[in-house]
Amino acid sequence: MEFSAKQIAELIDGEIVGNQDVTISDVSKIEDGKPGTISFLANPKYTKYIYDTRASVVIVNNTFEPEREVQATMIRVEDAYSSIAKLMQMYAEMKPRKTGIEQPSFISDTASLGDFPYVGAFAYIGDHVKIGNNVSIFPNVYIGDHVSIGDNCILYPGAKIYNSCVIGNNCILHAGSVVGSDGFGFAPGADGEFTKIPQLGNVVLEDNCEIGANTALDRATMGSTVLKRGVKLDNFVQIAHNVEVGENTVIAAMSGVAGSTVIGKNCMFGGHTGVVGHLKVADGVKMGAYTGIGNNVKKEGVLLRGTPAIEAKAFSRSWVGFKNLPDLMKDVRTLKQEVKKLKGEE
């Protein structure tokens, strides 16, 4: 499937600099550009590659001013990153999707499927399940009893949805993800043994959520664990029971949120971050990698780093002192010796 630079510019409301008739049929990274492909320049660190890239078309920000000649046709846009994302999404939607029900698979007689479903081999769909239109269920997916799934969802191989969970429209669950596993609830007894507390709630994903591979969302003890509209979770993320994650919050890999914590909307958590249970985190909070939150965060939009988390500027100042600590200790020992000499103690 080929597109001209002119056609692409019209799709993303861009301005062409160069040959508008050049055609592309694939995408490439700017440093590995090949003829017939389109690339983009959003991060200034990659500017050096635009002068030698062999990509036929490069999407750039309106603010980009080349220091020398660029061979590729450029398309100037307001935001190069969002424009290439839009194009890639459109391209993905053009690809044909599978439909029909493969065998062997199991679909309960009481389950209902919408129009144009795809159910891969060895998938299991339990009793009283409700599935919307244009849903793709890949092989080895498990969908428990009384689950509800909206329109245009994709469940990749091996995804598991436990009973009574609710999945909204346009959600994506990647391979190995688990929605509705038991929350980590145990009551200590006098004899030192722990008694399991039944986890009777569910998990609710609102529209446009995406769950990464091998990510686990625990069901609530009572009520619901909730991911609000537009939440995106990376691979290997743990969301504990009764957690609420606000709209359009994104959480990177190897992160965890403990039980009953409420995360605000538009937050951004880096990799290996953690939040203690029963806390509230304000809207727009950002956590750098390896940050740990142990107290409520009331200030909206703050950038946090470190464990326990502090504001990033304070963390940077503290880090300067920490990395110089061996020299400071050496200086202290030297000063102590000098003081002893002055006191005649040596």
N, C-alpha and C positions, 0 to 999 in steps of 0.2 A: 504494500500500500504506500503510494508516494504522495507527497504534498509539496507544493512550491512555497518558497519563502513568503510570497505574497499572500497565499492562503493562510499560512500560519500567523502572519502579522494581523490579518483580519480577525482571526479567532481570539487573539490576546490583546487586541487594540494597540499594536505596536507600530513603530516607525522604522522603515527599512533603510539601511545604509549599505548599498552594494547592489548585487544582482538579484532582482526580485523573482527571477524565473528559475533560479537554482532549486533543485528538488532534493528532498531527503526522504529516507524510508526507515530510519532507525535513530536511536539516541546514543551518545557516547560521552564519556568524561572529557573535559576540555584538554587535559594533559595527554589523553590517548585518542584524540579525535581522528576519525576516519572520513574519507570522502563519502558523501551521501548520508551523513548523520547530522543531527542537531545537538548542540551542547549549550551550556549557559555559564555565565560568570556573575557570581553573587558575592563571593568571599574575596576581598582584596588580595589575600595570600596567593591566589591563583592567577593574578593578573598577568604574570610573566608568560603564561602558557598561551594567551590569546594571540600573541604575535606569531607563533609557530604552529598553532594547532592546524590539523588537516581537516577538521570538521567543516562542513560546507556552510553551516549557519550557526551563529552563536547569539543567544539572547543575553542582553546586557542591560544594566540599569541606565536610566536617563542621565544620571550623574557621571557615567563613565566617560573619560576623555583620554583617548589613546595617545601615547607618547610617540608612536611611529605607526607605519602602515599596518593595517590588519587585512589579511588576505580573505578571510571568511566574510560572508555577508552577515552584517549585524542587524538585529532587531532590537530597537530601544524600547523599553517598557518602564513602568513605574517601579515594579518589583520583579526582578528576574527570577528569583527563587519560586515565588508563588505562580509565576507564569509558566515555568517549566513543569511545575506540579500539576497545573491545570491541563496542560497538553498531555502529560503522561496519563492522567486520569481519563481523559477523553479517548486516548489510544487504547487503554485497558478495557474501556466499555465497548469498544468496537470489536473486540475479540469475541468469537462465538463461545457461548457457555453450554455446558452439557445440560440436557433435560432427560426426563424419564426416570424410571426406577429399575436399578440393576438387581440382579439376583445372584447369590442369595442375600436377602435382607429381610428384616422383620418390621412390619408396620401393624400396630394394633388395629383391630376392627373399629375401635372407638376413637381413633385418631383422625384428624381432618387436615388435609393438605390443600393449600391454595393452588392457583394456576401456575403452570410451567415449573413444577418442582424438579430438582435433581436429587436422587437418593442413591448414593454409591453402595457398592457391595459390602455386605457385613455390617451395615448400619442398623441400629435398633431404635425404634420409635415406640414409646410406651403408651399406656392407656390414657385416653382423654387429652392427648396432646393436640394443640392448635398451632398450625404453621401457616404463615401468610403466603403471599404470591412471590414468585421468582426467588425462592430460597434454594441455595445449593448446600446439600448435606453430603460431604465426601465420605469415602469408605471408613468403616470402623468408628463412626460417631455414635455416641450413646445419648439418647434423649429420654429422661425419666418421665414417669407419670405426671400428668397435669401441668406439664411445661407449656408455656405460651411463647411463640416466636413470631415476630412481625415480618413485614415485607422486606425483600431484597437483602436478606442476611446470607452470610457465608460461614459455614462451619467446616473447617479444614480437618483432614484426617486425624482421628483419635481424640477430638474434642469431646468433653463429657459435660452434660448438663443434668444435675440431679433434680429430683422431683420438685414440682411446684415453683420452679424459678421462672422469671419473666424476662424475656429478651425483646427489646424494642425493634424499631425499623432500622434498616441500613447498618446493622451491627456485623462485626467480623470477629470470629473466634479462631485463633490460629491453633496449629497442631499441638495436642497435648494439654491444652488449657482445660481447667476444671472450674466449673461454676456451680456452687452449692455444696461443696464438701463441708463436713461438720466443722463448726467453730471449735477452737481449742478451749473447751470448757470442762473443768474437773474440780470437784469439791474435795478438799483434804479431810480425811477422817482422823479420829483419835488414835487409830492404830497405825497411822502413817500412810495408809493406802489412799488412793484417789478414786472417787466415785464419779463416773461420767455423768455430766449434765446433758440431758437430751437437747439437741439443737432443733427447735421446732419451727423456726422461721424460714426465710428463703433469701434469694438474691434477686435484685431487680436491676437490669441494665436499661437505661432510657435510650432514646434514639441516637444513632451515629457513634456508638462506642466501639472501640477496637481493643481486643485482649490479645496480648502476645503469647508466643509459644511457651508452654509449661508454666503459665501463670495460674495462680489459684485464688479464687474468691470464695471465702467461707460464708456459709449461710448464717443467718442471725440466730441467736438463742431464742429470742422472740421478736416478732416484727420482721424487718428486712435490712439486709446489707444493700446499700444503694450506690450505684454509679450514675450520676446525673448525665444529662445530655452532653455528648461530645467528648467524654473522657477517653483518653488513650493510655493504655498500659503496655509497657515494653515486655520482653521476655523475662521469665523468672521473677515476677513480682508477687508478693503476698499481701492480700487484703483480708484482714481478720473480720470476725463476726461483728455485726452491727455498726460497721464503719459506714460513713457517708462521704463520698468524694464529689466535690462540686463541679459544676459545668465547665467543660473545656480545660480541665486540669490534665496535665501529662506527667507520667511517672516513669523514669528510666529503669533499666534492668537492675536486678539484684536488690531491689528496695522492698521495704515492708512497712505496713501501717498496722499498729496493734489495735485491739478491740475497742469499739465504741468511740473512736476518735472521729471528729468531723473536720474534713478538709474543705476549705473554701473553693470558690470558683477561680479559674484562670491561674492556678498555681502551676509551678514547674519544678519538679524534683529531679535532681541528677541521679546518676547511678550510685548504688550502695548507700542510699539514704534510709533513715529510719525514723519513725515517729512513735513515741510511747502512747499507750492506751489512755482513753478517757480525756483526751485533750481537744482543744479547738484551735485550728490554724486559719488565720484570716485570709481573705481574698487576695490573690495576686502574689502570694509569698513564693519566693524562689529559694531553692536549696542547692548549693554546690555539691559535687560528688563527695561521698563519705560523711555527709552532715547528719547529725543526730539531734532530733528535737525532743526535749524532756519536759518542757513546760508549754503552757498556752502561748500562742503567738497572736497578739492583738493588733499589731501594726500592719496595715495592708501594704502590699507591694514591696516588703523588705527583702533584701538578699541576705541569706544566712550561710555561714560556713562553720565547720568545726563541730566537735562533740565535747561538751554540750554546745549547742548552736549559739553563736553570737553574730552580730551584724558583720558583714564581709570586711568593711574597712577596719573594724576593731580586730578582726581575726588576722588581717594582713599585718597590722602593727604588732600583734602578739607573736606572730610567726617570726618576725625579724628578731625579736628577743629570744625566742626559743632556739632558733638555729644558731644563735651566738652564745647560747648558754654554756657550752664547754669552755670557751675563752673567758667568759665572765667568771666562771668558777675558778679558773686558773688565776685570774686577777685577784679574786677574793683571798685565795690561799696565800698569794704573794703579799698582799696587804696585811694579812694576819701575822705573817712572819715579821714584817717590818715593824708592826706595832709591838710585838713581843721584844724585838731588839731595842726599840725606843724605851720600853718599860724596864729593860734590863733583865728580862725573864729568860734570856738565852745566854 
